[in-house]
């Protein structure tokens, strides 16, 4: 959550998967890809874990219209 553009972060499946939701207005597709790499590097350097951890960065825009 300390990284700019991150809106939410979730640990799923007992910490074996991390999902990070970023703001599409502040983070481009390329920046989202680099963010996932940076998170991988931080996890490898700072944590001890028995298996693998899957990191998913989600950058999503939704547009909804209602016709009446």
mmCIF file as Biopython writes it, N, C-alpha, C and O atoms, coordinates in Angstrom:
data_model
#
loop_
_atom_site.group_PDB
_atom_site.id
_atom_site.type_symbol
_atom_site.label_atom_id
_atom_site.label_alt_id
_atom_site.label_comp_id
_atom_site.label_asym_id
_atom_site.label_entity_id
_atom_site.label_seq_id
_atom_site.pdbx_PDB_ins_code
_atom_site.Cartn_x
_atom_site.Cartn_y
_atom_site.Cartn_z
_atom_site.occupancy
_atom_site.B_iso_or_equiv
_atom_site.auth_seq_id
_atom_site.auth_asym_id
_atom_site.pdbx_PDB_model_num
ATOM 1   N N  . UNK A ? 1  ? 0.816   -1.194  0.000   1.0 0.0 1  A 1 
ATOM 2   C CA . UNK A ? 1  ? 0.000   0.000   0.000   1.0 0.0 1  A 1 
ATOM 3   C C  . UNK A ? 1  ? 0.864   1.264   0.000   1.0 0.0 1  A 1 
ATOM 4   O O  . UNK A ? 1  ? 0.348   2.351   -0.257  1.0 0.0 1  A 1 
ATOM 5   N N  . UNK A ? 2  ? 2.138   1.151   0.275   1.0 0.0 2  A 1 
ATOM 6   C CA . UNK A ? 2  ? 3.009   2.325   0.323   1.0 0.0 2  A 1 
ATOM 7   C C  . UNK A ? 2  ? 3.460   2.777   -1.062  1.0 0.0 2  A 1 
ATOM 8   O O  . UNK A ? 2  ? 4.112   3.814   -1.185  1.0 0.0 2  A 1 
ATOM 9   N N  . UNK A ? 3  ? 3.133   2.032   -2.091  1.0 0.0 3  A 1 
ATOM 10  C CA . UNK A ? 3  ? 3.532   2.369   -3.454  1.0 0.0 3  A 1 
ATOM 11  C C  . UNK A ? 3  ? 2.457   3.239   -4.091  1.0 0.0 3  A 1 
ATOM 12  O O  . UNK A ? 3  ? 1.266   2.961   -3.947  1.0 0.0 3  A 1 
ATOM 13  N N  . UNK A ? 4  ? 2.864   4.279   -4.789  1.0 0.0 4  A 1 
ATOM 14  C CA . UNK A ? 4  ? 1.927   5.205   -5.408  1.0 0.0 4  A 1 
ATOM 15  C C  . UNK A ? 4  ? 1.020   4.534   -6.423  1.0 0.0 4  A 1 
ATOM 16  O O  . UNK A ? 4  ? 1.460   3.677   -7.189  1.0 0.0 4  A 1 
ATOM 17  N N  . UNK A ? 5  ? -0.253  4.926   -6.428  1.0 0.0 5  A 1 
ATOM 18  C CA . UNK A ? 5  ? -1.215  4.382   -7.373  1.0 0.0 5  A 1 
ATOM 19  C C  . UNK A ? 5  ? -1.941  3.142   -6.898  1.0 0.0 5  A 1 
ATOM 20  O O  . UNK A ? 5  ? -2.922  2.728   -7.515  1.0 0.0 5  A 1 
ATOM 21  N N  . UNK A ? 6  ? -1.477  2.536   -5.809  1.0 0.0 6  A 1 
ATOM 22  C CA . UNK A ? 6  ? -2.110  1.321   -5.295  1.0 0.0 6  A 1 
ATOM 23  C C  . UNK A ? 6  ? -3.359  1.711   -4.511  1.0 0.0 6  A 1 
ATOM 24  O O  . UNK A ? 6  ? -3.295  2.528   -3.593  1.0 0.0 6  A 1 
ATOM 25  N N  . UNK A ? 7  ? -4.501  1.117   -4.883  1.0 0.0 7  A 1 
ATOM 26  C CA . UNK A ? 7  ? -5.757  1.379   -4.194  1.0 0.0 7  A 1 
ATOM 27  C C  . UNK A ? 7  ? -6.062  0.335   -3.132  1.0 0.0 7  A 1 
ATOM 28  O O  . UNK A ? 7  ? -6.490  0.675   -2.029  1.0 0.0 7  A 1 
ATOM 29  N N  . UNK A ? 8  ? -5.844  -0.940  -3.461  1.0 0.0 8  A 1 
ATOM 30  C CA . UNK A ? 8  ? -6.136  -2.034  -2.533  1.0 0.0 8  A 1 
ATOM 31  C C  . UNK A ? 8  ? -5.106  -3.132  -2.726  1.0 0.0 8  A 1 
ATOM 32  O O  . UNK A ? 8  ? -4.515  -3.269  -3.797  1.0 0.0 8  A 1 
ATOM 33  N N  . UNK A ? 9  ? -4.900  -3.912  -1.675  1.0 0.0 9  A 1 
ATOM 34  C CA . UNK A ? 9  ? -4.018  -5.078  -1.751  1.0 0.0 9  A 1 
ATOM 35  C C  . UNK A ? 9  ? -4.636  -6.193  -0.919  1.0 0.0 9  A 1 
ATOM 36  O O  . UNK A ? 9  ? -5.148  -5.961  0.176   1.0 0.0 9  A 1 
ATOM 37  N N  . UNK A ? 10 ? -4.578  -7.413  -1.460  1.0 0.0 10 A 1 
ATOM 38  C CA . UNK A ? 10 ? -5.190  -8.569  -0.804  1.0 0.0 10 A 1 
ATOM 39  C C  . UNK A ? 10 ? -4.199  -9.727  -0.773  1.0 0.0 10 A 1 
ATOM 40  O O  . UNK A ? 10 ? -3.489  -9.977  -1.747  1.0 0.0 10 A 1 
ATOM 41  N N  . UNK A ? 11 ? -4.160  -10.428 0.354   1.0 0.0 11 A 1 
ATOM 42  C CA . UNK A ? 11 ? -3.429  -11.690 0.450   1.0 0.0 11 A 1 
ATOM 43  C C  . UNK A ? 11 ? -4.478  -12.798 0.396   1.0 0.0 11 A 1 
ATOM 44  O O  . UNK A ? 11 ? -5.418  -12.817 1.190   1.0 0.0 11 A 1 
ATOM 45  N N  . UNK A ? 12 ? -4.303  -13.717 -0.548  1.0 0.0 12 A 1 
ATOM 46  C CA . UNK A ? 12 ? -5.295  -14.764 -0.796  1.0 0.0 12 A 1 
ATOM 47  C C  . UNK A ? 12 ? -4.615  -16.124 -0.642  1.0 0.0 12 A 1 
ATOM 48  O O  . UNK A ? 12 ? -3.405  -16.245 -0.833  1.0 0.0 12 A 1 
ATOM 49  N N  . UNK A ? 13 ? -5.387  -17.127 -0.304  1.0 0.0 13 A 1 
ATOM 50  C CA . UNK A ? 13 ? -4.920  -18.510 -0.174  1.0 0.0 13 A 1 
ATOM 51  C C  . UNK A ? 13 ? -3.749  -18.618 0.803   1.0 0.0 13 A 1 
ATOM 52  O O  . UNK A ? 13 ? -2.674  -19.116 0.468   1.0 0.0 13 A 1 
ATOM 53  N N  . UNK A ? 14 ? -3.992  -18.142 2.000   1.0 0.0 14 A 1 
ATOM 54  C CA . UNK A ? 14 ? -2.992  -18.214 3.074   1.0 0.0 14 A 1 
ATOM 55  C C  . UNK A ? 14 ? -1.685  -17.535 2.692   1.0 0.0 14 A 1 
ATOM 56  O O  . UNK A ? 14 ? -0.610  -18.002 3.067   1.0 0.0 14 A 1 
ATOM 57  N N  . UNK A ? 15 ? -1.771  -16.428 1.944   1.0 0.0 15 A 1 
ATOM 58  C CA . UNK A ? 15 ? -0.586  -15.666 1.576   1.0 0.0 15 A 1 
ATOM 59  C C  . UNK A ? 15 ? 0.168   -16.192 0.376   1.0 0.0 15 A 1 
ATOM 60  O O  . UNK A ? 15 ? 1.244   -15.683 0.061   1.0 0.0 15 A 1 
ATOM 61  N N  . UNK A ? 16 ? -0.359  -17.195 -0.303  1.0 0.0 16 A 1 
ATOM 62  C CA . UNK A ? 16 ? 0.326   -17.748 -1.477  1.0 0.0 16 A 1 
ATOM 63  C C  . UNK A ? 16 ? 0.026   -16.958 -2.748  1.0 0.0 16 A 1 
ATOM 64  O O  . UNK A ? 16 ? 0.654   -17.174 -3.785  1.0 0.0 16 A 1 
ATOM 65  N N  . UNK A ? 17 ? -0.932  -16.047 -2.662  1.0 0.0 17 A 1 
ATOM 66  C CA . UNK A ? 17 ? -1.264  -15.197 -3.799  1.0 0.0 17 A 1 
ATOM 67  C C  . UNK A ? 17 ? -1.519  -13.787 -3.294  1.0 0.0 17 A 1 
ATOM 68  O O  . UNK A ? 17 ? -2.194  -13.593 -2.283  1.0 0.0 17 A 1 
ATOM 69  N N  . UNK A ? 18 ? -0.976  -12.807 -4.000  1.0 0.0 18 A 1 
ATOM 70  C CA . UNK A ? 18 ? -1.178  -11.406 -3.657  1.0 0.0 18 A 1 
ATOM 71  C C  . UNK A ? 18 ? -1.824  -10.728 -4.853  1.0 0.0 18 A 1 
ATOM 72  O O  . UNK A ? 18 ? -1.354  -10.865 -5.983  1.0 0.0 18 A 1 
ATOM 73  N N  . UNK A ? 19 ? -2.896  -10.001 -4.603  1.0 0.0 19 A 1 
ATOM 74  C CA . UNK A ? 19 ? -3.552  -9.227  -5.654  1.0 0.0 19 A 1 
ATOM 75  C C  . UNK A ? 19 ? -3.499  -7.757  -5.280  1.0 0.0 19 A 1 
ATOM 76  O O  . UNK A ? 19 ? -3.852  -7.372  -4.166  1.0 0.0 19 A 1 
ATOM 77  N N  . UNK A ? 20 ? -3.059  -6.952  -6.216  1.0 0.0 20 A 1 
ATOM 78  C CA . UNK A ? 20 ? -2.920  -5.516  -6.000  1.0 0.0 20 A 1 
ATOM 79  C C  . UNK A ? 20 ? -3.766  -4.800  -7.039  1.0 0.0 20 A 1 
ATOM 80  O O  . UNK A ? 20 ? -3.604  -5.025  -8.239  1.0 0.0 20 A 1 
ATOM 81  N N  . UNK A ? 21 ? -4.664  -3.942  -6.588  1.0 0.0 21 A 1 
ATOM 82  C CA . UNK A ? 21 ? -5.511  -3.157  -7.475  1.0 0.0 21 A 1 
ATOM 83  C C  . UNK A ? 21 ? -4.928  -1.753  -7.545  1.0 0.0 21 A 1 
ATOM 84  O O  . UNK A ? 21 ? -4.741  -1.098  -6.519  1.0 0.0 21 A 1 
ATOM 85  N N  . UNK A ? 22 ? -4.640  -1.288  -8.773  1.0 0.0 22 A 1 
ATOM 86  C CA . UNK A ? 22 ? -4.060  0.038   -8.956  1.0 0.0 22 A 1 
ATOM 87  C C  . UNK A ? 22 ? -5.049  0.945   -9.683  1.0 0.0 22 A 1 
ATOM 88  O O  . UNK A ? 22 ? -5.967  0.475   -10.355 1.0 0.0 22 A 1 
ATOM 89  N N  . UNK A ? 23 ? -4.847  2.234   -9.539  1.0 0.0 23 A 1 
ATOM 90  C CA . UNK A ? 23 ? -5.686  3.230   -10.188 1.0 0.0 23 A 1 
ATOM 91  C C  . UNK A ? 23 ? -5.287  3.358   -11.659 1.0 0.0 23 A 1 
ATOM 92  O O  . UNK A ? 23 ? -4.127  3.652   -11.947 1.0 0.0 23 A 1 
ATOM 93  N N  . UNK A ? 24 ? -6.212  3.147   -12.597 1.0 0.0 24 A 1 
ATOM 94  C CA . UNK A ? 24 ? -5.865  3.254   -14.015 1.0 0.0 24 A 1 
ATOM 95  C C  . UNK A ? 24 ? -5.519  4.685   -14.429 1.0 0.0 24 A 1 
ATOM 96  O O  . UNK A ? 24 ? -4.865  4.885   -15.453 1.0 0.0 24 A 1 
ATOM 97  N N  . UNK A ? 25 ? -5.945  5.680   -13.653 1.0 0.0 25 A 1 
ATOM 98  C CA . UNK A ? 25 ? -5.598  7.065   -13.961 1.0 0.0 25 A 1 
ATOM 99  C C  . UNK A ? 25 ? -4.160  7.405   -13.593 1.0 0.0 25 A 1 
ATOM 100 O O  . UNK A ? 25 ? -3.561  8.313   -14.171 1.0 0.0 25 A 1 
ATOM 101 N N  . UNK A ? 26 ? -3.608  6.668   -12.623 1.0 0.0 26 A 1 
ATOM 102 C CA . UNK A ? 26 ? -2.267  6.972   -12.132 1.0 0.0 26 A 1 
ATOM 103 C C  . UNK A ? 26 ? -1.200  5.970   -12.559 1.0 0.0 26 A 1 
ATOM 104 O O  . UNK A ? 26 ? -0.008  6.273   -12.493 1.0 0.0 26 A 1 
ATOM 105 N N  . UNK A ? 27 ? -1.611  4.787   -12.995 1.0 0.0 27 A 1 
ATOM 106 C CA . UNK A ? 27 ? -0.659  3.728   -13.337 1.0 0.0 27 A 1 
ATOM 107 C C  . UNK A ? 27 ? -0.964  3.228   -14.748 1.0 0.0 27 A 1 
ATOM 108 O O  . UNK A ? 27 ? -2.078  2.784   -15.023 1.0 0.0 27 A 1 
ATOM 109 N N  . UNK A ? 28 ? 0.021   3.300   -15.637 1.0 0.0 28 A 1 
ATOM 110 C CA . UNK A ? 28 ? -0.150  2.804   -17.002 1.0 0.0 28 A 1 
ATOM 111 C C  . UNK A ? 28 ? 0.046   1.288   -17.042 1.0 0.0 28 A 1 
ATOM 112 O O  . UNK A ? 28 ? 0.418   0.676   -16.040 1.0 0.0 28 A 1 
ATOM 113 N N  . UNK A ? 29 ? -0.206  0.690   -18.203 1.0 0.0 29 A 1 
ATOM 114 C CA . UNK A ? 29 ? 0.011   -0.753  -18.353 1.0 0.0 29 A 1 
ATOM 115 C C  . UNK A ? 29 ? 1.469   -1.120  -18.094 1.0 0.0 29 A 1 
ATOM 116 O O  . UNK A ? 29 ? 1.758   -2.095  -17.401 1.0 0.0 29 A 1 
ATOM 117 N N  . UNK A ? 30 ? 2.375   -0.338  -18.650 1.0 0.0 30 A 1 
ATOM 118 C CA . UNK A ? 30 ? 3.805   -0.623  -18.448 1.0 0.0 30 A 1 
ATOM 119 C C  . UNK A ? 30 ? 4.207   -0.456  -16.990 1.0 0.0 30 A 1 
ATOM 120 O O  . UNK A ? 30 ? 4.996   -1.243  -16.467 1.0 0.0 30 A 1 
ATOM 121 N N  . UNK A ? 31 ? 3.668   0.564   -16.333 1.0 0.0 31 A 1 
ATOM 122 C CA . UNK A ? 31 ? 3.971   0.767   -14.914 1.0 0.0 31 A 1 
ATOM 123 C C  . UNK A ? 31 ? 3.406   -0.362  -14.065 1.0 0.0 31 A 1 
ATOM 124 O O  . UNK A ? 31 ? 4.022   -0.754  -13.074 1.0 0.0 31 A 1 
ATOM 125 N N  . UNK A ? 32 ? 2.247   -0.890  -14.436 1.0 0.0 32 A 1 
ATOM 126 C CA . UNK A ? 32 ? 1.667   -2.022  -13.708 1.0 0.0 32 A 1 
ATOM 127 C C  . UNK A ? 32 ? 2.559   -3.254  -13.829 1.0 0.0 32 A 1 
ATOM 128 O O  . UNK A ? 32 ? 2.750   -3.987  -12.858 1.0 0.0 32 A 1 
ATOM 129 N N  . UNK A ? 33 ? 3.098   -3.475  -15.013 1.0 0.0 33 A 1 
ATOM 130 C CA . UNK A ? 33 ? 4.022   -4.600  -15.223 1.0 0.0 33 A 1 
ATOM 131 C C  . UNK A ? 33 ? 5.276   -4.425  -14.366 1.0 0.0 33 A 1 
ATOM 132 O O  . UNK A ? 33 ? 5.741   -5.376  -13.737 1.0 0.0 33 A 1 
ATOM 133 N N  . UNK A ? 34 ? 5.818   -3.214  -14.345 1.0 0.0 34 A 1 
ATOM 134 C CA . UNK A ? 34 ? 7.008   -2.947  -13.533 1.0 0.0 34 A 1 
ATOM 135 C C  . UNK A ? 34 ? 6.700   -3.062  -12.041 1.0 0.0 34 A 1 
ATOM 136 O O  . UNK A ? 34 ? 7.549   -3.496  -11.262 1.0 0.0 34 A 1 
ATOM 137 N N  . UNK A ? 35 ? 5.496   -2.677  -11.647 1.0 0.0 35 A 1 
ATOM 138 C CA . UNK A ? 35 ? 5.085   -2.807  -10.251 1.0 0.0 35 A 1 
ATOM 139 C C  . UNK A ? 35 ? 5.088   -4.262  -9.816  1.0 0.0 35 A 1 
ATOM 140 O O  . UNK A ? 35 ? 5.539   -4.582  -8.716  1.0 0.0 35 A 1 
ATOM 141 N N  . UNK A ? 36 ? 4.588   -5.147  -10.672 1.0 0.0 36 A 1 
ATOM 142 C CA . UNK A ? 36 ? 4.584   -6.573  -10.319 1.0 0.0 36 A 1 
ATOM 143 C C  . UNK A ? 36 ? 6.011   -7.097  -10.151 1.0 0.0 36 A 1 
ATOM 144 O O  . UNK A ? 36 ? 6.278   -7.906  -9.263  1.0 0.0 36 A 1 
ATOM 145 N N  . UNK A ? 37 ? 6.921   -6.635  -11.001 1.0 0.0 37 A 1 
ATOM 146 C CA . UNK A ? 37 ? 8.327   -7.052  -10.878 1.0 0.0 37 A 1 
ATOM 147 C C  . UNK A ? 37 ? 8.950   -6.507  -9.594  1.0 0.0 37 A 1 
ATOM 148 O O  . UNK A ? 37 ? 9.697   -7.207  -8.912  1.0 0.0 37 A 1 
ATOM 149 N N  . UNK A ? 38 ? 8.635   -5.251  -9.272  1.0 0.0 38 A 1 
ATOM 150 C CA . UNK A ? 38 ? 9.160   -4.643  -8.042  1.0 0.0 38 A 1 
ATOM 151 C C  . UNK A ? 38 ? 8.635   -5.366  -6.811  1.0 0.0 38 A 1 
ATOM 152 O O  . UNK A ? 38 ? 9.389   -5.597  -5.866  1.0 0.0 38 A 1 
ATOM 153 N N  . UNK A ? 39 ? 7.368   -5.723  -6.806  1.0 0.0 39 A 1 
ATOM 154 C CA . UNK A ? 39 ? 6.806   -6.476  -5.685  1.0 0.0 39 A 1 
ATOM 155 C C  . UNK A ? 39 ? 7.477   -7.839  -5.549  1.0 0.0 39 A 1 
ATOM 156 O O  . UNK A ? 39 ? 7.765   -8.281  -4.437  1.0 0.0 39 A 1 
ATOM 157 N N  . UNK A ? 40 ? 7.729   -8.510  -6.678  1.0 0.0 40 A 1 
ATOM 158 C CA . UNK A ? 40 ? 8.431   -9.800  -6.629  1.0 0.0 40 A 1 
ATOM 159 C C  . UNK A ? 40 ? 9.809   -9.639  -6.004  1.0 0.0 40 A 1 
ATOM 160 O O  . UNK A ? 40 ? 10.206  -10.438 -5.155  1.0 0.0 40 A 1 
ATOM 161 N N  . UNK A ? 41 ? 10.541  -8.604  -6.424  1.0 0.0 41 A 1 
ATOM 162 C CA . UNK A ? 41 ? 11.887  -8.377  -5.872  1.0 0.0 41 A 1 
ATOM 163 C C  . UNK A ? 41 ? 11.827  -8.114  -4.366  1.0 0.0 41 A 1 
ATOM 164 O O  . UNK A ? 41 ? 12.652  -8.631  -3.613  1.0 0.0 41 A 1 
ATOM 165 N N  . UNK A ? 42 ? 10.859  -7.318  -3.930  1.0 0.0 42 A 1 
ATOM 166 C CA . UNK A ? 42 ? 10.730  -7.026  -2.499  1.0 0.0 42 A 1 
ATOM 167 C C  . UNK A ? 42 ? 10.409  -8.279  -1.699  1.0 0.0 42 A 1 
ATOM 168 O O  . UNK A ? 42 ? 10.984  -8.509  -0.635  1.0 0.0 42 A 1 
ATOM 169 N N  . UNK A ? 43 ? 9.494   -9.084  -2.211  1.0 0.0 43 A 1 
ATOM 170 C CA . UNK A ? 43 ? 9.117   -10.312 -1.507  1.0 0.0 43 A 1 
ATOM 171 C C  . UNK A ? 43 ? 10.311  -11.247 -1.403  1.0 0.0 43 A 1 
ATOM 172 O O  . UNK A ? 43 ? 10.571  -11.807 -0.337  1.0 0.0 43 A 1 
ATOM 173 N N  . UNK A ? 44 ? 11.041  -11.422 -2.504  1.0 0.0 44 A 1 
ATOM 174 C CA . UNK A ? 44 ? 12.209  -12.306 -2.486  1.0 0.0 44 A 1 
ATOM 175 C C  . UNK A ? 44 ? 13.282  -11.812 -1.520  1.0 0.0 44 A 1 
ATOM 176 O O  . UNK A ? 44 ? 13.962  -12.620 -0.889  1.0 0.0 44 A 1 
ATOM 177 N N  . UNK A ? 45 ? 13.441  -10.494 -1.397  1.0 0.0 45 A 1 
ATOM 178 C CA . UNK A ? 45 ? 14.489  -9.941  -0.546  1.0 0.0 45 A 1 
ATOM 179 C C  . UNK A ? 45 ? 14.101  -9.892  0.936   1.0 0.0 45 A 1 
ATOM 180 O O  . UNK A ? 45 ? 14.958  -10.052 1.805   1.0 0.0 45 A 1 
ATOM 181 N N  . UNK A ? 46 ? 12.820  -9.672  1.225   1.0 0.0 46 A 1 
ATOM 182 C CA . UNK A ? 46 ? 12.418  -9.387  2.594   1.0 0.0 46 A 1 
ATOM 183 C C  . UNK A ? 46 ? 11.722  -10.531 3.323   1.0 0.0 46 A 1 
ATOM 184 O O  . UNK A ? 46 ? 11.665  -10.526 4.552   1.0 0.0 46 A 1 
ATOM 185 N N  . UNK A ? 47 ? 11.193  -11.511 2.594   1.0 0.0 47 A 1 
ATOM 186 C CA . UNK A ? 47 ? 10.400  -12.551 3.242   1.0 0.0 47 A 1 
ATOM 187 C C  . UNK A ? 47 ? 11.027  -13.927 3.077   1.0 0.0 47 A 1 
ATOM 188 O O  . UNK A ? 47 ? 11.779  -14.185 2.137   1.0 0.0 47 A 1 
ATOM 189 N N  . UNK A ? 48 ? 10.696  -14.798 4.017   1.0 0.0 48 A 1 
ATOM 190 C CA . UNK A ? 48 ? 11.021  -16.212 3.893   1.0 0.0 48 A 1 
ATOM 191 C C  . UNK A ? 48 ? 9.701   -16.947 3.742   1.0 0.0 48 A 1 
ATOM 192 O O  . UNK A ? 48 ? 8.788   -16.762 4.548   1.0 0.0 48 A 1 
ATOM 193 N N  . UNK A ? 49 ? 9.595   -17.781 2.710   1.0 0.0 49 A 1 
ATOM 194 C CA . UNK A ? 49 ? 8.343   -18.477 2.433   1.0 0.0 49 A 1 
ATOM 195 C C  . UNK A ? 49 ? 8.669   -19.859 1.875   1.0 0.0 49 A 1 
ATOM 196 O O  . UNK A ? 49 ? 9.675   -20.023 1.184   1.0 0.0 49 A 1 
ATOM 197 N N  . UNK A ? 50 ? 7.837   -20.848 2.164   1.0 0.0 50 A 1 
ATOM 198 C CA . UNK A ? 50 ? 8.158   -22.230 1.815   1.0 0.0 50 A 1 
ATOM 199 C C  . UNK A ? 50 ? 7.921   -22.598 0.354   1.0 0.0 50 A 1 
ATOM 200 O O  . UNK A ? 50 ? 8.493   -23.574 -0.131  1.0 0.0 50 A 1 
ATOM 201 N N  . UNK A ? 51 ? 7.105   -21.853 -0.344  1.0 0.0 51 A 1 
ATOM 202 C CA . UNK A ? 51 ? 6.721   -22.243 -1.697  1.0 0.0 51 A 1 
ATOM 203 C C  . UNK A ? 51 ? 6.816   -21.023 -2.607  1.0 0.0 51 A 1 
ATOM 204 O O  . UNK A ? 51 ? 7.714   -20.198 -2.443  1.0 0.0 51 A 1 
ATOM 205 N N  . UNK A ? 52 ? 5.916   -20.905 -3.546  1.0 0.0 52 A 1 
ATOM 206 C CA . UNK A ? 52 ? 5.897   -19.748 -4.432  1.0 0.0 52 A 1 
ATOM 207 C C  . UNK A ? 52 ? 4.752   -18.813 -4.042  1.0 0.0 52 A 1 
ATOM 208 O O  . UNK A ? 52 ? 3.777   -19.230 -3.417  1.0 0.0 52 A 1 
ATOM 209 N N  . UNK A ? 53 ? 4.889   -17.558 -4.418  1.0 0.0 53 A 1 
ATOM 210 C CA . UNK A ? 53 ? 3.840   -16.574 -4.202  1.0 0.0 53 A 1 
ATOM 211 C C  . UNK A ? 53 ? 3.508   -15.972 -5.559  1.0 0.0 53 A 1 
ATOM 212 O O  . UNK A ? 53 ? 4.388   -15.462 -6.253  1.0 0.0 53 A 1 
ATOM 213 N N  . UNK A ? 54 ? 2.249   -16.031 -5.931  1.0 0.0 54 A 1 
ATOM 214 C CA . UNK A ? 54 ? 1.782   -15.467 -7.197  1.0 0.0 54 A 1 
ATOM 215 C C  . UNK A ? 54 ? 1.357   -14.022 -6.956  1.0 0.0 54 A 1 
ATOM 216 O O  . UNK A ? 54 ? 0.585   -13.741 -6.039  1.0 0.0 54 A 1 
ATOM 217 N N  . UNK A ? 55 ? 1.868   -13.101 -7.787  1.0 0.0 55 A 1 
ATOM 218 C CA . UNK A ? 55 ? 1.561   -11.681 -7.652  1.0 0.0 55 A 1 
ATOM 219 C C  . UNK A ? 55 ? 0.761   -11.247 -8.879  1.0 0.0 55 A 1 
ATOM 220 O O  . UNK A ? 55 ? 1.206   -11.419 -10.013 1.0 0.0 55 A 1 
ATOM 221 N N  . UNK A ? 56 ? -0.428  -10.681 -8.639  1.0 0.0 56 A 1 
ATOM 222 C CA . UNK A ? 56 ? -1.278  -10.205 -9.730  1.0 0.0 56 A 1 
ATOM 223 C C  . UNK A ? 56 ? -1.568  -8.730  -9.500  1.0 0.0 56 A 1 
ATOM 224 O O  . UNK A ? 56 ? -2.072  -8.342  -8.446  1.0 0.0 56 A 1 
ATOM 225 N N  . UNK A ? 57 ? -1.241  -7.903  -10.506 1.0 0.0 57 A 1 
ATOM 226 C CA . UNK A ? 57 ? -1.561  -6.481  -10.455 1.0 0.0 57 A 1 
ATOM 227 C C  . UNK A ? 57 ? -2.745  -6.255  -11.386 1.0 0.0 57 A 1 
ATOM 228 O O  . UNK A ? 57 ? -2.698  -6.617  -12.561 1.0 0.0 57 A 1 
ATOM 229 N N  . UNK A ? 58 ? -3.804  -5.658  -10.858 1.0 0.0 58 A 1 
ATOM 230 C CA . UNK A ? 58 ? -5.039  -5.446  -11.613 1.0 0.0 58 A 1 
ATOM 231 C C  . UNK A ? 58 ? -5.195  -3.956  -11.886 1.0 0.0 58 A 1 
ATOM 232 O O  . UNK A ? 58 ? -5.225  -3.134  -10.970 1.0 0.0 58 A 1 
ATOM 233 N N  . UNK A ? 59 ? -5.291  -3.635  -13.170 1.0 0.0 59 A 1 
ATOM 234 C CA . UNK A ? 59 ? -5.528  -2.246  -13.605 1.0 0.0 59 A 1 
ATOM 235 C C  . UNK A ? 59 ? -6.761  -2.292  -14.483 1.0 0.0 59 A 1 
ATOM 236 O O  . UNK A ? 59 ? -6.728  -2.841  -15.584 1.0 0.0 59 A 1 
ATOM 237 N N  . UNK A ? 60 ? -7.845  -1.718  -13.996 1.0 0.0 60 A 1 
ATOM 238 C CA . UNK A ? 60 ? -9.108  -1.915  -14.687 1.0 0.0 60 A 1 
ATOM 239 C C  . UNK A ? 60 ? -9.896  -0.614  -14.759 1.0 0.0 60 A 1 
ATOM 240 O O  . UNK A ? 60 ? -9.953  0.154   -13.799 1.0 0.0 60 A 1 
ATOM 241 N N  . UNK A ? 61 ? -10.493 -0.389  -15.907 1.0 0.0 61 A 1 
ATOM 242 C CA . UNK A ? 61 ? -11.438 0.715   -16.084 1.0 0.0 61 A 1 
ATOM 243 C C  . UNK A ? 61 ? -12.780 0.117   -16.460 1.0 0.0 61 A 1 
ATOM 244 O O  . UNK A ? 61 ? -12.848 -0.813  -17.264 1.0 0.0 61 A 1 
ATOM 245 N N  . UNK A ? 62 ? -13.838 0.643   -15.886 1.0 0.0 62 A 1 
ATOM 246 C CA . UNK A ? 62 ? -15.180 0.170   -16.204 1.0 0.0 62 A 1 
ATOM 247 C C  . UNK A ? 62 ? -16.020 1.370   -16.645 1.0 0.0 62 A 1 
ATOM 248 O O  . UNK A ? 62 ? -15.954 2.452   -16.061 1.0 0.0 62 A 1 
ATOM 249 N N  . UNK A ? 63 ? -16.800 1.141   -17.683 1.0 0.0 63 A 1 
ATOM 250 C CA . UNK A ? 63 ? -17.684 2.178   -18.198 1.0 0.0 63 A 1 
ATOM 251 C C  . UNK A ? 63 ? -19.064 1.584   -18.329 1.0 0.0 63 A 1 
ATOM 252 O O  . UNK A ? 63 ? -19.248 0.554   -18.976 1.0 0.0 63 A 1 
ATOM 253 N N  . UNK A ? 64 ? -20.033 2.232   -17.715 1.0 0.0 64 A 1 
ATOM 254 C CA . UNK A ? 64 ? -21.403 1.733   -17.745 1.0 0.0 64 A 1 
ATOM 255 C C  . UNK A ? 64 ? -22.335 2.854   -18.189 1.0 0.0 64 A 1 
ATOM 256 O O  . UNK A ? 64 ? -22.240 3.988   -17.720 1.0 0.0 64 A 1 
ATOM 257 N N  . UNK A ? 65 ? -23.217 2.514   -19.085 1.0 0.0 65 A 1 
ATOM 258 C CA . UNK A ? 65 ? -24.248 3.446   -19.542 1.0 0.0 65 A 1 
ATOM 259 C C  . UNK A ? 65 ? -25.601 2.779   -19.348 1.0 0.0 65 A 1 
ATOM 260 O O  . UNK A ? 65 ? -25.725 1.562   -19.484 1.0 0.0 65 A 1 
ATOM 261 N N  . UNK A ? 66 ? -26.596 3.563   -19.035 1.0 0.0 66 A 1 
ATOM 262 C CA . UNK A ? 66 ? -27.950 3.044   -18.885 1.0 0.0 66 A 1 
ATOM 263 C C  . UNK A ? 66 ? -28.872 3.828   -19.803 1.0 0.0 66 A 1 
ATOM 264 O O  . UNK A ? 66 ? -28.971 5.050   -19.695 1.0 0.0 66 A 1 
ATOM 265 N N  . UNK A ? 67 ? -29.543 3.132   -20.701 1.0 0.0 67 A 1 
ATOM 266 C CA . UNK A ? 67 ? -30.505 3.762   -21.594 1.0 0.0 67 A 1 
ATOM 267 C C  . UNK A ? 67 ? -31.892 3.598   -21.013 1.0 0.0 67 A 1 
ATOM 268 O O  . UNK A ? 67 ? -32.272 2.509   -20.583 1.0 0.0 67 A 1 
ATOM 269 N N  . UNK A ? 68 ? -32.634 4.666   -21.003 1.0 0.0 68 A 1 
ATOM 270 C CA . UNK A ? 68 ? -34.000 4.585   -20.474 1.0 0.0 68 A 1 
ATOM 271 C C  . UNK A ? 68 ? -35.012 4.989   -21.520 1.0 0.0 68 A 1 
ATOM 272 O O  . UNK A ? 68 ? -36.214 4.982   -21.252 1.0 0.0 68 A 1 
#
